[in-house]
Amino acid sequence: MPRRNNNQRARRPQNGPELSRTSLRIIGGQWRGRKLDFPAIEGLRPTPDRVRETLFNWLQTDVPGAQCLDLFTGSGALGLEALSRGAASVTFVDRAPEVARQLRSNLNVLKAQNAECVTASALDWLEQRKTGEEARYDLVFIDPPFRKGMVAPICTLLEQRQLLQSQAMIYIETEAELPLEGIPENWQLHREKKAGQVAYRLFLRQPLLD
């Protein structure tokens, strides 16, 4: 699940060479085994396939038919995996134009019609997002750049903007040594695990009491 540093925006020099490419492999669903390119941007950190495989084993009954949001999308591995496994739709959000271009190209290759790719910072996009039933997500992937303190404000905005279904699932990936803070009180830890320098957790949102 390759990710990039949100504060590093690799630029193609004017009249310079194309950005180098690397690839990811979709590990399950209708596109299982498909390899897709993504930009080899400095700061984009690949997460082992086994982490993604574990996550989607946790989510196997929750993905089909889900409305999904992939924040800090990087290569798009999480959202693409969700689409491959039957998600109803995925909204991809990343601030790097070169990431968005490649993701749109990959979606065209896969003939995926149920996806939206947004070029914006995750925080800005959430702050401007309209609230309402039609805007609520069943499953959210949050994998921000390390050591930037972005988990708490992202989680707060998801609640403040009423962007989550009553029992939404929220995946959060962080550096292993980080004490996770700022998680809304109504998010119940469902699963957690560590792999090397990465900690990954799955939360189940509980409905807010009136």
Disulfide bonds with the S-S distance in Angstrom:
none
